[in-house]
């Protein structure tokens, strides 16, 4: 679909005249455009269409985002950060102070500053990037420890409720809405064999051992901005899914995306494995930033969380494939099935290295205590 971004931008307090416009990013959900405006200087902004079929209450998404970025900005400023705008997203309002514009087609748009001099990566290029990404997400969680998760909307109910995701998967298998079940019987059995693991973290939460925290819920490597000169992970972005949750789901999803040796849609499954050296850097960076604030059950389940979230994401890809590809963007026939098979291969690699992963956590948790 073509969007009149120039008209959309006119509803936000941007500076200058629009000179350049290009699609931006590689996300599966929203549509993002980077725009350069020129007056006496140039300034880059991001205009982003929120997928309201996924985020059914865009106003609540933006309320969460505004609260969290305001809190982060305040904490960074009080800590003496000279340029909070490089370490925290800045939302650009409408003249009336609102943060959303609804266009004539019913699409919801927002505008943000585009942080300059940064890079993003879909896969880790060198071990320090894993450390920096984990440290950035850990710092994000640490800065929000004194922000009550109860102040946030649950914008996607049960987003990381693995047992309910599993039950939904079983329902779709039973219904077989587009006739694809017969081609994925092996993948279906793989998930059924792992059903016993799906309740572990939520059981610990129900028992009071895992606290509810403000969590990002989409901790992919490419949601960290790296300084183009120093390589430091300076800013966590894509805050649509910030809401109450368990810190372990955040850490686990980071391992899923940053400690893998291949992109999540790689079809050569022989190339898909969890890199123990990268896992080590992720644990080190995360615990350096927030380890002293974590509960015992959070520390003791770090390694398991990576396996669980990888299983859950693979299950979501497979469920979407069985439903006819209605949630995640796809770029080829069978794309979601390729993603699911990829994630299940990664789970198998983690299972094979489980003792070594636990050993890494034990090594660095001693340093964090």
GUDREN-175222 format. One record per residue (C-alpha): residue in one letter; z, x, y; residue number from 1; chain. Coordinates in steps of 0.5 Angstrom, whole numbers, always signed. Last residue first. Layout:
BEGIN
<rec "A",<Z,X,Y>,NUM,"A">
...
***
This chain:
BEGIN
<rec "X",<+87,+52,-22>,369,"A">
<rec "X",<+80,+54,-21>,368,"A">
<rec "X",<+80,+60,-24>,367,"A">
<rec "X",<+83,+57,-30>,366,"A">
<rec "X",<+77,+52,-30>,365,"A">
<rec "X",<+72,+57,-30>,364,"A">
<rec "X",<+73,+60,-37>,363,"A">
<rec "X",<+75,+54,-40>,362,"A">
<rec "X",<+69,+50,-37>,361,"A">
<rec "X",<+64,+56,-40>,360,"A">
<rec "X",<+68,+55,-47>,359,"A">
<rec "X",<+66,+48,-47>,358,"A">
<rec "X",<+59,+50,-46>,357,"A">
<rec "X",<+59,+55,-52>,356,"A">
<rec "X",<+62,+50,-57>,355,"A">
<rec "X",<+57,+44,-55>,354,"A">
<rec "X",<+51,+49,-55>,353,"A">
<rec "X",<+47,+45,-61>,352,"A">
<rec "X",<+49,+38,-58>,351,"A">
<rec "X",<+47,+40,-51>,350,"A">
<rec "X",<+40,+42,-54>,349,"A">
<rec "X",<+40,+35,-58>,348,"A">
<rec "X",<+41,+32,-51>,347,"A">
<rec "X",<+35,+35,-48>,346,"A">
<rec "X",<+31,+33,-53>,345,"A">
<rec "X",<+33,+26,-52>,344,"A">
<rec "X",<+32,+27,-44>,343,"A">
<rec "X",<+24,+29,-46>,342,"A">
<rec "X",<+23,+23,-50>,341,"A">
<rec "X",<+26,+18,-45>,340,"A">
<rec "X",<+21,+22,-40>,339,"A">
<rec "X",<+15,+21,-44>,338,"A">
<rec "X",<+17,+14,-45>,337,"A">
<rec "X",<+17,+13,-38>,336,"A">
<rec "X",<+10,+16,-37>,335,"A">
<rec "X",<+7,+12,-43>,334,"A">
<rec "X",<+1,+11,-39>,333,"A">
<rec "X",<+1,+15,-32>,332,"A">
<rec "X",<+4,+16,-26>,331,"A">
<rec "X",<+10,+12,-26>,330,"A">
<rec "X",<+15,+9,-21>,329,"A">
<rec "X",<+21,+7,-24>,328,"A">
<rec "X",<+24,+0,-25>,327,"A">
<rec "X",<+18,-5,-27>,326,"A">
<rec "X",<+15,+0,-33>,325,"A">
<rec "X",<+13,-6,-38>,324,"A">
<rec "X",<+20,-8,-40>,323,"A">
<rec "X",<+20,-3,-46>,322,"A">
<rec "X",<+18,+3,-42>,321,"A">
<rec "X",<+24,+1,-37>,320,"A">
<rec "X",<+29,+1,-43>,319,"A">
<rec "X",<+26,+8,-45>,318,"A">
<rec "X",<+27,+11,-38>,317,"A">
<rec "X",<+34,+8,-38>,316,"A">
<rec "X",<+36,+10,-45>,315,"A">
<rec "X",<+34,+17,-43>,314,"A">
<rec "X",<+38,+17,-37>,313,"A">
<rec "X",<+44,+15,-41>,312,"A">
<rec "X",<+43,+20,-46>,311,"A">
<rec "X",<+43,+25,-40>,310,"A">
<rec "X",<+49,+22,-37>,309,"A">
<rec "X",<+53,+23,-44>,308,"A">
<rec "X",<+51,+30,-45>,307,"A">
<rec "X",<+53,+33,-38>,306,"A">
<rec "X",<+59,+29,-38>,305,"A">
<rec "X",<+61,+32,-45>,304,"A">
<rec "X",<+61,+39,-41>,303,"A">
<rec "X",<+65,+37,-36>,302,"A">
<rec "X",<+70,+33,-40>,301,"A">
<rec "X",<+76,+37,-40>,300,"A">
<rec "X",<+76,+38,-32>,299,"A">
<rec "X",<+76,+31,-31>,298,"A">
<rec "X",<+81,+29,-36>,297,"A">
<rec "X",<+86,+34,-32>,296,"A">
<rec "X",<+85,+31,-26>,295,"A">
<rec "X",<+80,+35,-20>,294,"A">
<rec "X",<+82,+38,-14>,293,"A">
<rec "X",<+83,+45,-15>,292,"A">
<rec "X",<+76,+45,-18>,291,"A">
<rec "X",<+72,+42,-12>,290,"A">
<rec "X",<+68,+48,-9>,289,"A">
<rec "X",<+69,+53,-13>,288,"A">
<rec "X",<+69,+48,-19>,287,"A">
<rec "X",<+62,+46,-18>,286,"A">
<rec "X",<+59,+53,-16>,285,"A">
<rec "X",<+62,+56,-23>,284,"A">
<rec "X",<+60,+50,-27>,283,"A">
<rec "X",<+53,+50,-25>,282,"A">
<rec "X",<+53,+57,-25>,281,"A">
<rec "X",<+55,+57,-33>,280,"A">
<rec "X",<+50,+51,-34>,279,"A">
<rec "X",<+45,+56,-31>,278,"A">
<rec "X",<+46,+61,-36>,277,"A">
<rec "X",<+47,+56,-42>,276,"A">
<rec "X",<+40,+54,-41>,275,"A">
<rec "X",<+39,+47,-44>,274,"A">
<rec "X",<+33,+46,-47>,273,"A">
<rec "X",<+26,+43,-46>,272,"A">
<rec "X",<+20,+47,-48>,271,"A">
<rec "X",<+19,+45,-55>,270,"A">
<rec "X",<+19,+38,-52>,269,"A">
<rec "X",<+12,+39,-50>,268,"A">
<rec "X",<+11,+33,-46>,267,"A">
<rec "X",<+15,+35,-39>,266,"A">
<rec "X",<+17,+29,-36>,265,"A">
<rec "X",<+24,+31,-34>,264,"A">
<rec "X",<+21,+38,-31>,263,"A">
<rec "X",<+23,+44,-36>,262,"A">
<rec "X",<+28,+49,-37>,261,"A">
<rec "X",<+34,+44,-36>,260,"A">
<rec "X",<+40,+47,-33>,259,"A">
<rec "X",<+39,+43,-26>,258,"A">
<rec "X",<+37,+36,-28>,257,"A">
<rec "X",<+42,+34,-33>,256,"A">
<rec "X",<+47,+39,-31>,255,"A">
<rec "X",<+47,+35,-24>,254,"A">
<rec "X",<+47,+29,-28>,253,"A">
<rec "X",<+53,+31,-31>,252,"A">
<rec "X",<+57,+33,-25>,251,"A">
<rec "X",<+55,+26,-22>,250,"A">
<rec "X",<+57,+22,-28>,249,"A">
<rec "X",<+64,+26,-28>,248,"A">
<rec "X",<+66,+25,-21>,247,"A">
<rec "X",<+67,+17,-23>,246,"A">
<rec "X",<+64,+12,-19>,245,"A">
<rec "X",<+65,+8,-12>,244,"A">
<rec "X",<+59,+8,-8>,243,"A">
<rec "X",<+53,+13,-6>,242,"A">
<rec "X",<+47,+10,-9>,241,"A">
<rec "X",<+42,+11,-3>,240,"A">
<rec "X",<+45,+17,+0>,239,"A">
<rec "X",<+39,+21,-1>,238,"A">
<rec "X",<+41,+28,+2>,237,"A">
<rec "X",<+46,+33,+0>,236,"A">
<rec "X",<+46,+39,+5>,235,"A">
<rec "X",<+47,+46,+6>,234,"A">
<rec "X",<+45,+49,-1>,233,"A">
<rec "X",<+45,+57,+1>,232,"A">
<rec "X",<+38,+60,+0>,231,"A">
<rec "X",<+40,+65,+6>,230,"A">
<rec "X",<+33,+64,+10>,229,"A">
<rec "X",<+30,+57,+8>,228,"A">
<rec "X",<+37,+54,+7>,227,"A">
<rec "X",<+37,+50,+1>,226,"A">
<rec "X",<+37,+42,+2>,225,"A">
<rec "X",<+40,+39,-4>,224,"A">
<rec "X",<+37,+32,-7>,223,"A">
<rec "X",<+32,+36,-11>,222,"A">
<rec "X",<+37,+39,-16>,221,"A">
<rec "X",<+39,+32,-18>,220,"A">
<rec "X",<+45,+29,-16>,219,"A">
<rec "X",<+44,+21,-16>,218,"A">
<rec "X",<+50,+18,-17>,217,"A">
<rec "X",<+53,+21,-10>,216,"A">
<rec "X",<+61,+19,-12>,215,"A">
<rec "X",<+66,+17,-8>,214,"A">
<rec "X",<+72,+17,-13>,213,"A">
<rec "X",<+75,+12,-18>,212,"A">
<rec "X",<+80,+16,-22>,211,"A">
<rec "X",<+80,+19,-29>,210,"A">
<rec "X",<+86,+18,-33>,209,"A">
<rec "X",<+88,+11,-32>,208,"A">
<rec "X",<+87,+8,-38>,207,"A">
<rec "X",<+81,+4,-36>,206,"A">
<rec "X",<+78,+11,-33>,205,"A">
<rec "X",<+79,+14,-40>,204,"A">
<rec "X",<+76,+8,-43>,203,"A">
<rec "X",<+70,+9,-38>,202,"A">
<rec "X",<+69,+16,-40>,201,"A">
<rec "X",<+68,+15,-47>,200,"A">
<rec "X",<+65,+8,-48>,199,"A">
<rec "X",<+58,+11,-49>,198,"A">
<rec "X",<+60,+16,-54>,197,"A">
<rec "X",<+60,+11,-60>,196,"A">
<rec "X",<+53,+9,-59>,195,"A">
<rec "X",<+50,+15,-61>,194,"A">
<rec "X",<+46,+13,-67>,193,"A">
<rec "X",<+44,+7,-64>,192,"A">
<rec "X",<+40,+11,-59>,191,"A">
<rec "X",<+37,+16,-64>,190,"A">
<rec "X",<+35,+10,-68>,189,"A">
<rec "X",<+31,+7,-61>,188,"A">
<rec "X",<+28,+13,-60>,187,"A">
<rec "X",<+25,+13,-68>,186,"A">
<rec "X",<+23,+6,-67>,185,"A">
<rec "X",<+19,+8,-61>,184,"A">
<rec "X",<+12,+5,-63>,183,"A">
<rec "X",<+14,-2,-66>,182,"A">
<rec "X",<+18,-3,-60>,181,"A">
<rec "X",<+12,-4,-55>,180,"A">
<rec "X",<+10,-11,-55>,179,"A">
<rec "X",<+11,-13,-48>,178,"A">
<rec "X",<+18,-17,-48>,177,"A">
<rec "X",<+21,-14,-54>,176,"A">
<rec "X",<+26,-19,-54>,175,"A">
<rec "X",<+31,-15,-59>,174,"A">
<rec "X",<+29,-9,-56>,173,"A">
<rec "X",<+31,-11,-49>,172,"A">
<rec "X",<+37,-14,-51>,171,"A">
<rec "X",<+39,-7,-54>,170,"A">
<rec "X",<+38,-4,-48>,169,"A">
<rec "X",<+42,-8,-44>,168,"A">
<rec "X",<+48,-7,-49>,167,"A">
<rec "X",<+47,+0,-48>,166,"A">
<rec "X",<+46,+0,-40>,165,"A">
<rec "X",<+53,-4,-41>,164,"A">
<rec "X",<+56,+1,-45>,163,"A">
<rec "X",<+54,+7,-40>,162,"A">
<rec "X",<+57,+3,-34>,161,"A">
<rec "X",<+53,+8,-29>,160,"A">
<rec "X",<+50,+3,-24>,159,"A">
<rec "X",<+54,-2,-26>,158,"A">
<rec "X",<+53,-6,-20>,157,"A">
<rec "X",<+48,-3,-16>,156,"A">
<rec "X",<+50,-3,-8>,155,"A">
<rec "X",<+58,-3,-10>,154,"A">
<rec "X",<+60,-3,-3>,153,"A">
<rec "X",<+64,+2,+0>,152,"A">
<rec "X",<+71,+2,+3>,151,"A">
<rec "X",<+74,+2,-4>,150,"A">
<rec "X",<+72,+9,-5>,149,"A">
<rec "X",<+77,+11,+0>,148,"A">
<rec "X",<+75,+17,+4>,147,"A">
<rec "X",<+81,+22,+3>,146,"A">
<rec "X",<+77,+26,-2>,145,"A">
<rec "X",<+70,+25,+1>,144,"A">
<rec "X",<+70,+32,+4>,143,"A">
<rec "X",<+71,+35,-3>,142,"A">
<rec "X",<+66,+30,-6>,141,"A">
<rec "X",<+61,+33,-2>,140,"A">
<rec "X",<+63,+40,-3>,139,"A">
<rec "X",<+62,+39,-10>,138,"A">
<rec "X",<+55,+37,-9>,137,"A">
<rec "X",<+54,+43,-5>,136,"A">
<rec "X",<+57,+48,-10>,135,"A">
<rec "X",<+53,+45,-15>,134,"A">
<rec "X",<+47,+46,-11>,133,"A">
<rec "X",<+49,+53,-9>,132,"A">
<rec "X",<+51,+55,-16>,131,"A">
<rec "X",<+44,+53,-19>,130,"A">
<rec "X",<+40,+56,-14>,129,"A">
<rec "X",<+44,+62,-15>,128,"A">
<rec "X",<+41,+62,-22>,127,"A">
<rec "X",<+33,+63,-20>,126,"A">
<rec "X",<+28,+58,-20>,125,"A">
<rec "X",<+32,+52,-21>,124,"A">
<rec "X",<+27,+45,-22>,123,"A">
<rec "X",<+25,+40,-17>,122,"A">
<rec "X",<+26,+45,-11>,121,"A">
<rec "X",<+28,+43,-4>,120,"A">
<rec "X",<+27,+48,+2>,119,"A">
<rec "X",<+30,+48,+9>,118,"A">
<rec "X",<+28,+51,+16>,117,"A">
<rec "X",<+28,+44,+19>,116,"A">
<rec "X",<+33,+38,+18>,115,"A">
<rec "X",<+29,+31,+19>,114,"A">
<rec "X",<+33,+27,+23>,113,"A">
<rec "X",<+33,+20,+20>,112,"A">
<rec "X",<+29,+13,+20>,111,"A">
<rec "X",<+30,+7,+16>,110,"A">
<rec "X",<+25,+1,+14>,109,"A">
<rec "X",<+26,-5,+10>,108,"A">
<rec "X",<+20,-8,+7>,107,"A">
<rec "X",<+19,-16,+8>,106,"A">
<rec "X",<+11,-16,+10>,105,"A">
<rec "X",<+12,-17,+17>,104,"A">
<rec "X",<+17,-11,+18>,103,"A">
<rec "X",<+24,-11,+17>,102,"A">
<rec "X",<+28,-5,+21>,101,"A">
<rec "X",<+34,-2,+19>,100,"A">
<rec "X",<+40,+2,+23>,99,"A">
<rec "X",<+42,-3,+28>,98,"A">
<rec "X",<+45,+0,+35>,97,"A">
<rec "X",<+41,-5,+39>,96,"A">
<rec "X",<+36,+1,+41>,95,"A">
<rec "X",<+35,+2,+34>,94,"A">
<rec "X",<+39,+7,+30>,93,"A">
<rec "X",<+37,+14,+28>,92,"A">
<rec "X",<+41,+16,+22>,91,"A">
<rec "X",<+44,+24,+22>,90,"A">
<rec "X",<+44,+27,+15>,89,"A">
<rec "X",<+50,+32,+14>,88,"A">
<rec "X",<+50,+40,+14>,87,"A">
<rec "X",<+44,+42,+19>,86,"A">
<rec "X",<+47,+36,+24>,85,"A">
<rec "X",<+54,+39,+23>,84,"A">
<rec "X",<+52,+45,+27>,83,"A">
<rec "X",<+58,+49,+30>,82,"A">
<rec "X",<+62,+47,+24>,81,"A">
<rec "X",<+69,+48,+26>,80,"A">
<rec "X",<+73,+44,+21>,79,"A">
<rec "X",<+74,+38,+25>,78,"A">
<rec "X",<+66,+38,+26>,77,"A">
<rec "X",<+65,+38,+19>,76,"A">
<rec "X",<+70,+33,+17>,75,"A">
<rec "X",<+67,+28,+23>,74,"A">
<rec "X",<+60,+29,+21>,73,"A">
<rec "X",<+62,+28,+13>,72,"A">
<rec "X",<+66,+21,+15>,71,"A">
<rec "X",<+60,+19,+20>,70,"A">
<rec "X",<+55,+20,+14>,69,"A">
<rec "X",<+60,+16,+9>,68,"A">
<rec "X",<+61,+10,+13>,67,"A">
<rec "X",<+53,+10,+16>,66,"A">
<rec "X",<+51,+11,+8>,65,"A">
<rec "X",<+55,+5,+6>,64,"A">
<rec "X",<+53,+1,+11>,63,"A">
<rec "X",<+46,+3,+10>,62,"A">
<rec "X",<+46,+1,+3>,61,"A">
<rec "X",<+50,-6,+4>,60,"A">
<rec "X",<+44,-8,+9>,59,"A">
<rec "X",<+39,-6,+4>,58,"A">
<rec "X",<+42,-11,-1>,57,"A">
<rec "X",<+37,-11,-7>,56,"A">
<rec "X",<+37,-4,-7>,55,"A">
<rec "X",<+32,-4,-13>,54,"A">
<rec "X",<+27,-9,-11>,53,"A">
<rec "X",<+29,-7,-4>,52,"A">
<rec "X",<+25,-1,-4>,51,"A">
<rec "X",<+28,+2,+2>,50,"A">
<rec "X",<+22,+5,+6>,49,"A">
<rec "X",<+23,+11,+9>,48,"A">
<rec "X",<+21,+14,+16>,47,"A">
<rec "X",<+24,+22,+16>,46,"A">
<rec "X",<+24,+25,+23>,45,"A">
<rec "X",<+21,+32,+26>,44,"A">
<rec "X",<+22,+34,+33>,43,"A">
<rec "X",<+17,+37,+38>,42,"A">
<rec "X",<+18,+40,+45>,41,"A">
<rec "X",<+17,+37,+52>,40,"A">
<rec "X",<+15,+31,+48>,39,"A">
<rec "X",<+12,+31,+41>,38,"A">
<rec "X",<+14,+27,+35>,37,"A">
<rec "X",<+13,+30,+28>,36,"A">
<rec "X",<+13,+25,+22>,35,"A">
<rec "X",<+15,+26,+15>,34,"A">
<rec "X",<+14,+20,+11>,33,"A">
<rec "X",<+18,+17,+5>,32,"A">
<rec "X",<+17,+11,+0>,31,"A">
<rec "X",<+23,+10,-4>,30,"A">
<rec "X",<+24,+9,-12>,29,"A">
<rec "X",<+21,+15,-16>,28,"A">
<rec "X",<+23,+21,-11>,27,"A">
<rec "X",<+18,+26,-10>,26,"A">
<rec "X",<+18,+28,-3>,25,"A">
<rec "X",<+14,+27,+4>,24,"A">
<rec "X",<+8,+23,+5>,23,"A">
<rec "X",<+5,+25,+12>,22,"A">
<rec "X",<+5,+24,+19>,21,"A">
<rec "X",<+3,+28,+25>,20,"A">
<rec "X",<+3,+27,+33>,19,"A">
<rec "X",<+7,+21,+34>,18,"A">
<rec "X",<+9,+21,+41>,17,"A">
<rec "X",<+16,+23,+44>,16,"A">
<rec "X",<+23,+22,+42>,15,"A">
<rec "X",<+25,+17,+37>,14,"A">
<rec "X",<+30,+11,+38>,13,"A">
<rec "X",<+28,+6,+33>,12,"A">
<rec "X",<+23,+0,+33>,11,"A">
<rec "X",<+17,+4,+35>,10,"A">
<rec "X",<+17,+8,+29>,9,"A">
<rec "X",<+15,+2,+25>,8,"A">
<rec "X",<+9,+1,+29>,7,"A">
<rec "X",<+7,+8,+28>,6,"A">
<rec "X",<+9,+7,+21>,5,"A">
<rec "X",<+3,+2,+20>,4,"A">
<rec "X",<+4,+2,+12>,3,"A">
<rec "X",<-2,+2,+7>,2,"A">
<rec "X",<+0,+0,+0>,1,"A">
***
